[in-house]
Amino acid sequence: MISLVTLDVAGTTVDEGGAVYRSLKAAVESALGKTITEDQLRPALGANKREAIAGFLQRFTGSAPSSRVEGIYEDFRARLTQSYSERPPVALPGVEAALAELRSAGIIVALTTGFSRSICDIILGALGWSVGRGANDTVDFMVTSDDVDAGRPSPALIHRSMEWAGVSDPAEVLAAGDTELDLASGMNAGVRYVVAVSTGAQAIEHLATFPHTDLCDVKDLPRFLGVVADGTQVGAA
């Protein structure tokens, strides 16, 4: 039985209109004075954003001093905040009901993300979501890049979720995401289900070429896990 479900944020549970990657692309291009192609941007999908910026600097300039990484990150965060003020993020269709069903069945739900906690607070505020163990909360935990030492494809975000949830057996965990790094993180964590979703940054046909166990959008996870109307879990389909 699954005790813990870990879910990526942008593109997996939340529709933020692609603002993250537009803002990251613009901040990096402004700093480097050159255009970043979609292929060059792809490794940043699902990654810790400071690590992604450092990767761009290393690739294009040969070095990534922390002061410069931080300057570009602050520009990225400012651009993203402005974008969210103009077009607030919203929950993907069916996600809020699915989260409630999973939690009613006793499944712990954690959001995991390469965003900093300050960015996550903006997203959660726009959504009106709350984090806590109460019956009226939206999710149980939010694990951000601030809470771990390494971003995806490291399993650190999932491992921290397991630690906070008190779940030691990866066979009791499902991890879902919309990027190849999300899937790699789940595979590296050795969890029972590594689920690719079709709602985000990368086409499902592309994601399906990377190691995973299943294809299922978050809105359908209760059915996938056999959560029934009385709030019990009868097993995965």
N, CA and C of each residue as an Amber inpcrd file, in Angstrom:
protein
   711
   0.8430000  -1.1960000   0.0000000   0.0000000   0.0000000   0.0000000
   0.8810000   1.2490000   0.0000000   0.3770000   2.2850000  -0.5930000
   1.1110000   3.5420000  -0.6650000   0.7640000   4.4140000   0.5420000
   1.8080000   4.8510000   1.2560000   1.6310000   5.7240000   2.4180000
   1.9230000   7.1810000   2.1050000   2.7630000   7.4150000   1.0730000
   3.2200000   8.7690000   0.7600000   3.2090000   8.9950000  -0.7430000
   2.6380000  10.1110000  -1.1560000   2.6790000  10.5420000  -2.5460000
   3.4510000  11.8520000  -2.5980000   4.5110000  11.9000000  -3.4120000
   5.2690000  13.1330000  -3.5920000   5.0120000  13.6630000  -5.0010000
   4.7120000  14.9410000  -5.0870000   4.2940000  15.5500000  -6.3520000
   5.0940000  16.8090000  -6.6320000   5.5870000  16.9170000  -7.8450000
   6.1950000  18.1660000  -8.3000000   5.1120000  19.2580000  -8.3170000
   5.5560000  20.5030000  -8.4370000   4.6180000  21.6340000  -8.4080000
   4.2700000  22.0920000  -9.8340000   5.0990000  22.9370000 -10.4210000
   4.7740000  23.5240000 -11.7310000   4.6580000  22.4440000 -12.8030000
   3.4940000  22.3900000 -13.4370000   3.2570000  21.4470000 -14.5100000
   2.7380000  20.0990000 -14.0680000   2.8150000  19.8260000 -12.7750000
   2.3280000  18.5500000 -12.2400000   1.0580000  18.7470000 -11.4330000
   1.0770000  19.7090000 -10.5240000  -0.1110000  20.0440000  -9.7390000
  -0.6230000  21.4470000 -10.0530000   0.2560000  22.2920000 -10.5850000
  -0.0620000  23.7110000 -10.7640000   0.2070000  24.1490000 -12.2030000
  -0.7270000  24.9140000 -12.7490000  -0.5460000  25.5560000 -14.0520000
  -0.0890000  26.9880000 -13.8040000   1.1770000  27.2540000 -14.0860000
   1.6750000  28.6160000 -13.9000000   2.0500000  29.2460000 -15.2340000
   1.5060000  28.6740000 -16.3030000   1.6180000  29.2940000 -17.6100000
   3.0100000  29.3370000 -18.2040000   3.9170000  28.4870000 -17.6880000
   5.2800000  28.4870000 -18.2090000   6.1260000  29.6510000 -17.7370000
   5.6540000  30.3700000 -16.7200000   6.3570000  31.5750000 -16.2670000
   7.7450000  31.2640000 -15.7250000   7.9020000  30.1210000 -15.0810000
   9.1930000  29.7790000 -14.4900000  10.2850000  29.7630000 -15.5500000
  10.0260000  29.0540000 -16.6150000  11.0910000  28.8870000 -17.6050000
  11.2560000  30.1130000 -18.5010000  10.1910000  30.8660000 -18.7140000
  10.3480000  32.1460000 -19.4090000  11.2070000  33.1000000 -18.5790000
  10.9350000  33.1240000 -17.2690000  11.6800000  34.0270000 -16.3880000
  13.1300000  33.5980000 -16.2620000  13.3620000  32.2990000 -16.1520000
  14.7260000  31.8020000 -16.0520000  15.4960000  32.0880000 -17.3440000
  14.8620000  31.8190000 -18.4630000  15.4940000  32.0580000 -19.7630000
  15.8600000  33.5320000 -19.9210000  14.9240000  34.4120000 -19.5710000
  15.1630000  35.8500000 -19.7160000  16.2890000  36.3240000 -18.8050000
  16.3250000  35.8290000 -17.5730000  17.3670000  36.2560000 -16.6350000
  18.7430000  35.7880000 -17.0870000  18.8310000  34.5500000 -17.5630000
  20.1160000  34.0210000 -18.0240000  20.5610000  34.7390000 -19.2990000
  19.6250000  34.9600000 -20.2230000  19.9680000  35.6650000 -21.4660000
  20.4390000  37.0850000 -21.1810000  19.7840000  37.7540000 -20.2350000
  20.1780000  39.1150000 -19.8870000  21.5980000  39.1440000 -19.3280000
  21.9170000  38.1540000 -18.5080000  23.2410000  38.1090000 -17.8900000
  24.3380000  37.7300000 -18.8790000  24.0180000  36.8190000 -19.7900000
  25.0260000  36.3160000 -20.7140000  25.1100000  37.1200000 -22.0020000
  24.0520000  37.8670000 -22.3020000  24.0220000  38.6170000 -23.5390000
  23.9170000  37.7380000 -24.7640000  23.2630000  36.5970000 -24.6030000
  23.0770000  35.6920000 -25.7360000  21.7800000  34.9270000 -25.5730000
  21.2740000  34.3930000 -26.6720000  20.0150000  33.6550000 -26.6670000
  20.2340000  32.2190000 -26.2010000  19.3470000  31.7600000 -25.3360000
  19.3560000  30.3760000 -24.8750000  18.2780000  29.6220000 -25.6540000
  18.6600000  28.5690000 -26.3320000  17.6960000  27.8060000 -27.1270000
  16.8710000  26.8900000 -26.2300000  15.7690000  26.3740000 -26.7720000
  14.9290000  25.4480000 -26.0190000  15.7080000  24.1930000 -25.6350000
  16.5400000  23.6960000 -26.5240000  17.3500000  22.5230000 -26.2080000
  18.3310000  22.8100000 -25.0770000  18.8980000  24.0150000 -25.0810000
  19.8210000  24.3850000 -24.0130000  19.1020000  24.5830000 -22.6880000
  17.8360000  24.9990000 -22.7590000  17.0480000  25.2190000 -21.5420000
  16.5740000  23.9110000 -20.9170000  16.4210000  22.8650000 -21.7240000
  15.7880000  21.6250000 -21.2650000  16.3970000  21.0460000 -19.9800000
  17.7210000  21.0560000 -19.8070000  18.2740000  20.4960000 -18.5610000
  17.8160000  21.2150000 -17.2980000  17.3090000  22.4340000 -17.4520000
  16.8460000  23.1960000 -16.2830000  15.4460000  22.7900000 -15.8500000
  14.7250000  22.0320000 -16.6880000  13.3500000  21.6530000 -16.3650000
  13.3430000  20.7160000 -15.1600000  12.7250000  21.1570000 -14.0790000
  12.6490000  20.3520000 -12.8640000  13.8470000  20.4820000 -11.9550000
  14.8550000  21.2560000 -12.3710000  16.0940000  21.3630000 -11.5960000
  16.0020000  22.4490000 -10.5220000  16.8790000  22.3390000  -9.5300000
  17.1100000  23.4380000  -8.5990000  17.5610000  24.6360000  -9.4220000
  16.8990000  25.7690000  -9.2300000  17.1410000  26.8890000 -10.1340000
  18.5240000  27.5110000  -9.9610000  19.0650000  27.5460000  -8.7530000
  20.4340000  28.0360000  -8.5910000  21.4210000  27.0960000  -9.2840000
  21.1840000  25.8010000  -9.1580000  22.0560000  24.8380000  -9.8340000
  21.9480000  24.9810000 -11.3500000  20.7370000  25.2360000 -11.8330000
  20.5560000  25.4150000 -13.2780000  21.3190000  26.6490000 -13.7620000
  21.2220000  27.7510000 -13.0070000  21.9370000  28.9750000 -13.3820000
  23.4410000  28.7390000 -13.3780000  23.9260000  28.0450000 -12.3470000
  25.3560000  27.7360000 -12.2890000  25.7770000  26.9030000 -13.4920000
  24.9050000  25.9910000 -13.9050000  25.2050000  25.1710000 -15.0680000
  25.3280000  25.9940000 -16.3400000  24.4330000  26.9560000 -16.5080000
  24.5240000  27.8380000 -17.6820000  25.8220000  28.6500000 -17.6600000
  26.1640000  29.2010000 -16.5060000  27.3840000  29.9910000 -16.4020000
  28.6170000  29.1450000 -16.7020000  28.6480000  27.9520000 -16.1450000
  29.7920000  27.0750000 -16.3690000  29.9160000  26.7220000 -17.8500000
  28.7830000  26.4610000 -18.4600000  28.7870000  26.0590000 -19.8700000
  29.2430000  27.1940000 -20.7910000  28.7540000  28.4010000 -20.5360000
  28.9790000  29.4910000 -21.4830000  30.1270000  30.4220000 -21.1170000
  30.5580000  30.3930000 -19.8440000  31.6520000  31.2960000 -19.4480000
  32.8330000  30.5580000 -18.8400000  32.6410000  29.2920000 -18.4950000
  33.7420000  28.5210000 -17.9260000  33.8680000  28.6190000 -16.4280000
  33.0210000  29.4100000 -15.7830000  33.0490000  29.5120000 -14.3210000
  31.6760000  29.9280000 -13.8200000  31.4260000  29.6650000 -12.5380000
  30.1180000  29.9930000 -11.9610000  30.2940000  30.5000000 -10.5300000
  30.8610000  31.7060000 -10.3860000  31.0460000  32.2550000  -9.0350000
  29.6940000  32.4470000  -8.3430000  29.6650000  32.1470000  -7.0760000
  28.4050000  32.1740000  -6.3320000  27.7490000  33.5460000  -6.3520000
  28.5500000  34.6050000  -6.3500000  27.9740000  35.9520000  -6.3640000
  27.2070000  36.2030000  -7.6580000  27.7500000  35.6990000  -8.7680000
  27.0630000  35.8990000 -10.0490000  25.8300000  35.0160000 -10.1360000
  25.9400000  33.7880000  -9.6540000  24.7680000  32.9040000  -9.6200000
  23.6460000  33.5680000  -8.8350000  23.9830000  34.1290000  -7.6820000
  22.9600000  34.7340000  -6.8330000  22.3470000  35.9620000  -7.4910000
  23.1530000  36.7490000  -8.1980000  22.6240000  37.9110000  -8.8900000
  21.6260000  37.5380000  -9.9720000  21.9520000  36.5010000 -10.7460000
  21.0290000  36.0470000 -11.7890000  19.7840000  35.4470000 -11.1620000
  19.9750000  34.7330000 -10.0520000  18.8160000  34.1370000  -9.3750000
  17.8620000  35.2260000  -8.8860000  18.3880000  36.2970000  -8.3340000
  17.5180000  37.3770000  -7.8450000  16.7730000  38.0320000  -9.0010000
  17.4240000  38.1590000 -10.1570000  16.7470000  38.6820000 -11.3440000
  15.6390000  37.7260000 -11.7760000  15.9410000  36.4380000 -11.7770000
  14.9310000  35.4210000 -12.1070000  13.7380000  35.5160000 -11.1610000
  14.0080000  35.6130000  -9.8660000  12.9210000  35.6630000  -8.8950000
  12.0640000  36.9170000  -9.0750000  12.6990000  38.0420000  -9.3630000
  11.9440000  39.2800000  -9.5870000  11.0590000  39.1610000 -10.8180000
  11.6010000  38.5980000 -11.8930000  10.8210000  38.4160000 -13.1160000
   9.6470000  37.4710000 -12.8660000   9.9020000  36.3980000 -12.1160000
   8.8470000  35.4290000 -11.8470000   7.7500000  36.0350000 -10.9760000
   8.1420000  36.7800000  -9.9640000   7.1660000  37.4280000  -9.0930000
   6.2720000  38.3730000  -9.8900000   6.8870000  39.1430000 -10.8000000
   6.1210000  40.0460000 -11.6490000   5.1600000  39.2690000 -12.5340000
   5.6400000  38.1730000 -13.1050000   4.7950000  37.3500000 -13.9710000
   3.6110000  36.7820000 -13.2000000   3.8690000  36.3170000 -11.9920000
   2.7860000  35.7520000 -11.1800000   1.7800000  36.8150000 -10.7550000
   2.2400000  38.0650000 -10.5970000   1.3050000  39.1290000 -10.2380000
   0.3830000  39.4490000 -11.4130000   0.8760000  39.2440000 -12.6250000
   0.0890000  39.5140000 -13.8240000  -0.8100000  38.3460000 -14.2060000
  -0.3300000  37.1440000 -13.9550000  -1.0840000  35.9350000 -14.2950000
  -0.8440000  34.9050000 -13.1950000  -1.6590000  34.9710000 -12.1090000
  -1.4360000  34.0880000 -10.9660000  -1.5450000  32.6140000 -11.3540000
  -0.7320000  31.7630000 -10.7350000  -0.8380000  30.3340000 -10.9890000
  -2.1660000  29.7910000 -10.4790000  -2.6400000  28.7110000 -11.1120000
  -3.8870000  28.0680000 -10.7120000  -3.6560000  26.5640000 -10.6240000
  -4.5030000  25.8930000  -9.8720000  -4.4130000  24.4380000  -9.7840000
  -4.8090000  23.8230000 -11.1220000  -4.1130000  22.7800000 -11.5190000
  -4.5080000  22.0500000 -12.7160000  -5.8670000  21.3930000 -12.4770000
  -6.6690000  21.2250000 -13.5230000  -8.0110000  20.6660000 -13.3540000
  -7.9950000  19.3200000 -12.6350000  -8.8650000  19.2140000 -11.6310000
  -9.0370000  17.9670000 -10.9070000  -8.0180000  17.6960000  -9.8250000
  -6.9810000  18.5410000  -9.7280000  -5.9080000  18.2680000  -8.7700000
  -6.3720000  18.4500000  -7.3230000  -7.0810000  19.5330000  -7.0360000
  -7.4750000  19.7750000  -5.6480000  -8.3770000  18.6620000  -5.1240000
  -9.2920000  18.1880000  -5.9540000 -10.1560000  17.0710000  -5.5420000
  -9.3310000  15.8160000  -5.3190000  -8.3500000  15.5710000  -6.1730000
  -7.5030000  14.3870000  -6.0310000  -6.6840000  14.4440000  -4.7470000
  -6.1370000  15.6170000  -4.4300000  -5.3690000  15.7560000  -3.1980000
  -6.2390000  15.4510000  -1.9860000  -7.4640000  15.9660000  -2.0040000
  -8.3800000  15.7280000  -0.8940000  -8.7280000  14.2470000  -0.7680000
  -8.9410000  13.5870000  -1.9060000  -9.2580000  12.1520000  -1.8740000
  -8.0930000  11.3340000  -1.3280000  -6.8960000  11.6440000  -1.7770000
  -5.7210000  10.9100000  -1.2970000  -5.5550000  11.0740000   0.2090000
  -5.6870000  12.3030000   0.6920000  -5.5060000  12.5580000   2.1220000
  -6.6270000  11.9390000   2.9430000  -7.8450000  11.9070000   2.3910000
  -8.9590000  11.2750000   3.1010000  -8.7390000   9.7760000   3.2560000
  -7.9730000   9.2030000   2.3310000  -7.6570000   7.7750000   2.3950000
  -6.4580000   7.4960000   3.2980000  -5.9430000   8.5300000   3.9530000
  -4.8340000   8.3450000   4.8720000  -3.4700000   8.4060000   4.2180000
  -3.4300000   8.8060000   2.9540000  -2.1660000   8.9220000   2.2370000
  -1.5810000  10.3100000   2.4930000  -0.3200000  10.3620000   2.8730000
   0.3660000  11.6260000   3.0930000   0.7690000  12.2020000   1.7360000
   0.5350000  13.4900000   1.5550000   0.8500000  14.1450000   0.2840000
   1.8830000  15.2390000   0.5200000   3.0010000  15.1370000  -0.2070000
   4.0600000  16.1480000  -0.1230000   4.2990000  16.7550000  -1.4950000
   4.4100000  18.0640000  -1.5500000   4.8580000  18.7420000  -2.7650000
   6.3720000  18.8530000  -2.7130000   7.0330000  18.5730000  -3.8350000
   8.4860000  18.6850000  -3.9130000   8.8320000  19.5780000  -5.0990000
   9.8430000  20.4230000  -4.9270000  10.0960000  21.4070000  -5.9770000
  11.5270000  21.9140000  -5.9500000  11.9960000  22.3070000  -7.1270000
  13.2840000  22.9750000  -7.2480000  13.2100000  24.4570000  -6.9520000
  12.0300000  24.9580000  -6.6010000  11.8710000  26.3550000  -6.2190000
  12.3580000  26.5760000  -4.7920000  12.7110000  27.8170000  -4.4780000
  12.9810000  28.2010000  -3.0980000  11.6510000  28.3260000  -2.3470000
  11.7430000  28.3420000  -1.0340000  10.5160000  28.4660000  -0.2360000
   9.8330000  29.8070000  -0.4680000  10.5890000  30.8560000  -0.7110000
   9.9640000  32.1720000  -0.9330000   9.1070000  32.1560000  -2.1940000
   9.5660000  31.4870000  -3.2490000   8.7560000  31.3720000  -4.4640000
   7.5500000  30.4870000  -4.2010000   7.7520000  29.4020000  -3.4670000
   6.6220000  28.5120000  -3.1530000   5.5490000  29.2300000  -2.3560000
   5.9630000  30.1080000  -1.4580000   4.9770000  30.8520000  -0.6670000
   4.1080000  31.7300000  -1.5710000   4.7120000  32.3060000  -2.6120000
   3.9340000  33.1000000  -3.5720000   2.9130000  32.2160000  -4.2840000
   3.3530000  31.0420000  -4.7220000   2.4620000  30.1180000  -5.4300000
   1.3300000  29.6590000  -4.5310000   1.6630000  29.2270000  -3.3220000
   0.6410000  28.7430000  -2.3980000  -0.3460000  29.8460000  -2.0450000
   0.1680000  31.0660000  -1.8800000  -0.7220000  32.1810000  -1.5720000
  -1.7050000  32.4470000  -2.6920000  -1.2120000  32.3900000  -3.9300000
  -2.0920000  32.6110000  -5.0810000  -3.1520000  31.5240000  -5.1920000
  -2.7720000  30.2960000  -4.8400000  -3.7000000  29.1740000  -4.9310000
  -4.6720000  29.1160000  -3.7570000  -4.2730000  29.7190000  -2.6340000
  -5.0670000  29.5850000  -1.4190000  -4.8880000  28.2310000  -0.7640000
  -3.7410000  27.5940000  -1.0310000  -3.4570000  26.2860000  -0.4500000
  -2.7530000  26.4300000   0.8950000  -2.9930000  25.4840000   1.7810000
  -2.3160000  25.4640000   3.0690000  -1.5550000  24.1630000   3.2300000
  -0.4900000  24.2260000   4.0220000   0.3750000  23.0760000   4.2600000
   0.3020000  22.7190000   5.7370000  -0.0430000  21.4710000   6.0330000
  -0.1370000  21.0370000   7.4200000  -0.8080000  19.6810000   7.5070000
  -0.9050000  19.1680000   8.7110000  -1.4600000  17.8290000   8.8960000
  -2.9440000  17.8570000   9.2420000  -3.5380000  19.0400000   9.2340000
  -4.9560000  19.1360000   9.5600000  -5.8470000  18.6570000   8.4230000
  -7.0710000  18.2820000   8.7790000  -8.0100000  17.7550000   7.7900000
  -8.3490000  18.7720000   6.7120000  -8.2910000  20.0530000   7.0380000
  -8.6510000  21.0880000   6.0730000  -7.4620000  21.6300000   5.2800000
  -6.2670000  21.1320000   5.5640000  -5.1020000  21.5650000   4.8040000
  -5.1040000  20.9150000   3.4240000  -4.3810000  21.5180000   2.4970000
  -4.3600000  21.0220000   1.1210000  -3.3730000  19.8760000   0.9510000
  -2.1720000  20.0530000   1.4940000  -1.1350000  19.0160000   1.4560000
  -0.4920000  18.9400000   2.8380000   0.2310000  17.8550000   3.0670000
   0.8510000  17.6530000   4.3760000   2.1970000  18.3660000   4.5010000
   2.9870000  18.3350000   3.4330000   4.3200000  18.9220000   3.4700000
   4.6460000  19.6120000   2.1470000   5.5450000  20.5730000   2.2200000
   6.1310000  21.2100000   1.0340000   7.6490000  21.1590000   1.2190000
   8.3210000  20.4160000   0.3520000   9.7770000  20.2970000   0.4300000
  10.3720000  21.1000000  -0.7210000  11.1830000  22.1000000  -0.3920000
  11.7240000  23.0190000  -1.3940000  13.2400000  22.8370000  -1.5360000
  13.8000000  23.5680000  -2.4710000  15.2520000  23.5050000  -2.6600000
  16.0060000  23.9870000  -1.4230000  15.3490000  24.7810000  -0.5780000
  15.9900000  25.2560000   0.6480000  16.1580000  24.1520000   1.6870000
  15.4280000  23.0580000   1.5190000  15.3860000  22.0070000   2.5320000
  16.3410000  20.8510000   2.2640000  17.0630000  20.8950000   1.1390000
  17.9420000  19.7850000   0.7620000  19.2790000  20.3240000   0.2600000
  20.2520000  19.4370000   0.1910000  21.5910000  19.8310000  -0.2420000
  21.8110000  19.6650000  -1.7390000  20.9170000  18.9400000  -2.4070000
  21.0910000  18.6830000  -3.8450000  19.7390000  18.6450000  -4.5230000
  19.6900000  19.2030000  -5.7310000  18.4500000  19.1690000  -6.5030000
  18.3620000  17.9170000  -7.3550000  17.2500000  17.7860000  -8.0830000
  17.0760000  16.6560000  -8.9720000  18.1860000  16.6430000 -10.0460000
  18.6430000  15.4550000 -10.4570000  18.0650000  14.1210000 -10.2720000
  18.3800000  13.4250000  -8.9510000  19.0320000  14.1290000  -8.0370000
  19.2190000  13.5570000  -6.7050000  17.8540000  13.1960000  -6.1090000
  17.7930000  12.1230000  -5.3230000  16.5350000  11.7690000  -4.6550000
  16.2860000  12.5550000  -3.3740000  17.0870000  13.5970000  -3.1250000
  17.0470000  14.2820000  -1.8290000  15.6680000  14.8280000  -1.4720000
  14.9470000  15.4100000  -2.4450000  13.6230000  15.9680000  -2.1510000
  12.6650000  14.8620000  -1.6960000  12.7380000  13.7160000  -2.3580000
  11.8750000  12.5870000  -1.9830000  12.2940000  12.0300000  -0.6330000
  13.5910000  11.8910000  -0.4190000  14.0670000  11.3790000   0.8620000
  13.6640000  12.2890000   2.0150000  13.7270000  13.6110000   1.7900000
  13.3060000  14.5340000   2.8540000  11.8090000  14.3940000   3.1160000
  11.0220000  14.2090000   2.0620000   9.5870000  13.9830000   2.2330000
   9.3390000  12.7360000   3.0760000  10.0700000  11.6780000   2.7790000
   9.9230000  10.4310000   3.5380000  10.3070000  10.6420000   4.9980000
  11.3880000  11.3760000   5.2190000  11.8270000  11.6460000   6.5860000
  10.7540000  12.3930000   7.3610000  10.2270000  13.4700000   6.7710000
   9.2160000  14.2640000   7.4610000   7.9270000  13.4820000   7.6630000
   7.6030000  12.6110000   6.7200000   6.3590000  11.8370000   6.8070000
   6.5010000  10.6140000   7.7060000   7.7240000  10.2690000   8.0760000
   7.9390000   9.0750000   8.8910000   7.7730000   7.7860000   8.1020000
   8.0530000   7.8380000   6.7990000   7.9470000   6.6660000   5.9320000
   9.3580000   6.2340000   5.5490000   9.7440000   5.0250000   5.9490000
  11.1090000   4.5630000   5.7020000  11.2280000   3.6430000   4.4960000
  10.1280000   3.0390000   4.0990000  10.1570000   2.0510000   3.0240000
   9.7980000   2.7080000   1.6860000  10.7260000   2.7650000   0.7320000
  10.4070000   3.3820000  -0.5620000   9.3160000   2.6330000  -1.3320000
   9.0470000   1.4020000  -0.9530000   7.9670000   0.6500000  -1.5960000
   6.5920000   1.1970000  -1.2290000   6.5420000   2.1190000  -0.2520000
   5.2870000   2.7420000   0.1540000   5.1270000   4.1380000  -0.4460000
   5.9650000   4.4700000  -1.4460000   6.0080000   5.8370000  -1.9540000
   5.7280000   5.8600000  -3.4590000   4.9320000   6.8490000  -3.8610000
   4.7150000   7.1820000  -5.2740000   5.2700000   8.5770000  -5.5070000
   6.0400000   8.7500000  -6.5790000   6.5590000  10.0680000  -6.9590000
   6.0950000  10.3890000  -8.3710000   5.5610000  11.5980000  -8.5740000
   5.0550000  11.9860000  -9.8900000   5.6260000  13.3310000 -10.3050000
   5.8470000  13.4750000 -11.6230000   6.3460000  14.7390000 -12.1320000
   6.2220000  14.8420000 -13.6350000   6.5460000  16.0320000 -14.1490000
   6.3410000  16.3180000 -15.5710000   7.6330000  16.5300000 -16.3390000
   8.7900000  16.2320000 -15.7180000  10.0660000  16.3860000 -16.4160000
  10.9110000  15.1360000 -16.2460000  11.9170000  15.0060000 -17.1100000
  12.7970000  13.8430000 -17.0230000  13.5760000  13.8380000 -15.7150000
  13.8920000  15.0280000 -15.1620000  14.5800000  15.0740000 -13.8780000
  13.6800000  14.6150000 -12.7450000  12.3780000  14.9190000 -12.8270000
  11.4330000  14.4060000 -11.8340000  11.4670000  12.8740000 -11.8190000
  11.4170000  12.2930000 -13.0130000  11.4090000  10.8330000 -13.1250000
  12.7280000  10.2460000 -12.6300000  13.8390000  10.8670000 -13.0050000
  15.1440000  10.3700000 -12.5750000  15.2740000  10.4060000 -11.0570000
  14.7420000  11.4540000 -10.4410000  14.7670000  11.5570000  -8.9800000
  13.9960000  10.4120000  -8.3470000  12.8250000  10.1090000  -8.9050000
  12.0320000   9.0000000  -8.3840000  12.7170000   7.6610000  -8.5540000
  13.3230000   7.4550000  -9.7160000  14.0370000   6.2040000  -9.9490000
  15.2320000   6.0890000  -9.0040000  15.9350000   7.1850000  -8.7950000
  17.0920000   7.1660000  -7.8990000  16.6920000   6.9370000  -6.4480000
  15.4710000   7.3370000  -6.1040000  14.9720000   7.1010000  -4.7460000
  14.4940000   5.6620000  -4.5600000  14.2980000   4.9510000  -5.6570000
  13.8720000   3.5570000  -5.5740000  12.4430000   3.3680000  -5.1160000
  11.5730000   4.3630000  -5.3940000  10.1990000   4.2700000  -4.9150000
   9.3990000   3.2820000  -5.7660000   8.2570000   2.8800000  -5.2460000
   7.4660000   1.8460000  -5.9230000   6.9230000   2.3220000  -7.2600000
   6.3560000   3.5300000  -7.2690000   5.7870000   4.0780000  -8.5010000
   6.4890000   5.3830000  -8.8610000   6.9850000   5.4640000 -10.0840000
   7.5350000   6.7080000 -10.6360000   6.6370000   7.0580000 -11.8160000
   5.8300000   8.1000000 -11.6280000   4.7180000   8.3870000 -12.5330000
   4.9880000   9.6480000 -13.3540000   4.8790000   9.5060000 -14.6600000
   5.0020000  10.6460000 -15.5710000   3.6240000  11.2130000 -15.8580000
   3.5030000  12.5370000 -15.7920000   2.2320000  13.1990000 -16.0610000
   2.3050000  13.9400000 -17.3920000   1.1380000  14.1720000 -17.9780000
   1.0720000  14.7770000 -19.3200000   0.7390000  16.2650000 -19.3010000
   0.7590000  16.8700000 -18.1000000   0.2050000  18.2150000 -17.9340000
   1.2360000  19.3290000 -17.9250000   2.5110000  18.9930000 -18.1390000
   3.5220000  20.0080000 -17.8880000   4.4560000  20.3520000 -19.0130000
   5.7040000  20.5520000 -18.6440000   6.6810000  21.1810000 -19.5190000
   7.1180000  20.3010000 -20.6820000   7.0600000  18.9980000 -20.5190000
   7.5500000  18.1000000 -21.5550000   6.4340000  17.1760000 -22.0390000
   6.3930000  16.9530000 -23.3350000   5.3600000  16.0980000 -23.9200000
   5.4550000  14.6920000 -23.3490000   4.2990000  14.0720000 -23.1390000
   4.2800000  12.7330000 -22.5480000   5.0070000  11.7350000 -23.4390000
   4.9680000  11.9530000 -24.7470000   5.6850000  11.0620000 -25.6530000
   7.1960000  11.1210000 -25.4060000   7.6770000  12.3270000 -25.0650000
   9.0920000  12.4870000 -24.7310000   9.3910000  11.8700000 -23.3670000
   8.5500000  12.1710000 -22.3800000   8.7800000  11.6380000 -21.0360000
   8.7780000  10.1140000 -21.0200000   7.9200000   9.5260000 -21.8400000
   7.7850000   8.0680000 -21.8510000   9.0490000   7.3640000 -22.3220000
   9.9890000   8.1020000 -22.8850000  11.2410000   7.4900000 -23.3250000
  12.2420000   7.3680000 -22.1830000  11.9280000   7.9450000 -21.0160000
  12.8190000   7.8860000 -19.8620000  12.2900000   6.8690000 -18.8510000
  13.1740000   6.3050000 -18.0180000  12.7250000   5.3010000 -17.0470000
  11.6030000   5.8160000 -16.1460000  10.5570000   5.0410000 -16.0390000
   9.4020000   5.3570000 -15.2030000   8.6440000   4.0470000 -15.0020000
   7.6260000   4.0790000 -14.1710000   6.8080000   2.8740000 -13.9990000
   5.4290000   3.0240000 -14.6140000   4.8890000   4.2460000 -14.6040000
   3.5070000   4.4280000 -15.0490000   3.2940000   5.8210000 -15.6230000
   2.2080000   5.9720000 -16.3980000   1.7570000   7.2530000 -16.9180000
   0.3950000   7.5430000 -16.3130000   0.2710000   8.6550000 -15.6060000
  -1.0060000   8.9750000 -14.9610000  -0.9660000  10.4110000 -14.4730000
  -1.9600000  11.2280000 -14.8410000  -2.0200000  12.5960000 -14.3370000
  -2.4820000  12.6010000 -12.8810000  -2.1560000  13.6720000 -12.1690000
  -2.4580000  13.7370000 -10.7360000  -3.9500000  13.5970000 -10.4710000
  -4.7920000  14.1660000 -11.3250000  -6.2380000  14.0850000 -11.1060000
  -6.7360000  12.6470000 -11.0790000  -5.9750000  11.7310000 -11.6890000
  -6.3880000  10.3310000 -11.7620000  -5.6760000   9.4320000 -10.7530000
  -4.8260000   9.9990000  -9.9050000  -4.0840000   9.1690000  -8.9580000
  -4.9680000   8.4280000  -7.9540000  -6.0580000   9.0380000  -7.4450000
  -6.9060000   8.2480000  -6.5450000  -7.4050000   6.9570000  -7.2010000
  -7.8270000   7.0530000  -8.4430000  -8.2830000   5.8440000  -9.1410000
  -7.1220000   4.8750000  -9.3580000  -5.9750000   5.4100000  -9.7400000
  -4.8010000   4.5720000  -9.9580000  -4.4400000   3.7890000  -8.6980000
  -4.5500000   4.4490000  -7.5510000  -4.1930000   3.8090000  -6.2870000
  -5.3500000   3.0470000  -5.6530000  -6.4880000   3.0300000  -6.3270000
  -7.6210000   2.2730000  -5.8120000  -8.3110000   2.9170000  -4.6330000
  -8.2130000   4.2640000  -4.5440000  -8.9430000   4.9730000  -3.4880000
 -10.4230000   4.9870000  -3.8700000 -11.2690000   4.5170000  -2.9750000
 -12.6920000   4.3980000  -3.2690000 -13.4910000   5.4230000  -2.4880000
 -14.7880000   5.4430000  -2.7500000 -15.6510000   6.5240000  -2.2700000
 -15.6430000   6.6840000  -0.7590000 -15.4360000   5.5960000  -0.0050000
 -15.4830000   5.7310000   1.4540000 -14.1550000   6.1670000   2.0470000
 -13.2040000   6.5300000   1.1590000 -11.9340000   7.0550000   1.6380000
 -10.9230000   6.0030000   2.0220000 -11.0550000   4.7800000   1.5280000
 -10.0690000   3.7440000   1.7830000  -9.2670000   3.4700000   0.5240000
  -8.1110000   2.8550000   0.7140000  -7.2330000   2.5090000  -0.3970000
  -7.2640000   0.9950000  -0.5680000  -7.6960000   0.5460000  -1.7120000
  -7.8260000  -0.8990000  -1.9320000  -6.6940000  -1.4520000  -2.7820000
  -5.7360000  -0.5960000  -3.1340000  -4.5990000  -1.0790000  -3.9110000
  -4.5560000  -0.4620000  -5.2850000  -3.3530000  -0.3880000  -5.8520000
  -3.1740000   0.2310000  -7.1510000  -3.7930000  -0.6040000  -8.2490000
  -4.2040000   0.1190000  -9.3170000  -4.7770000  -0.5800000 -10.4540000
  -3.7060000  -1.3950000 -11.1580000
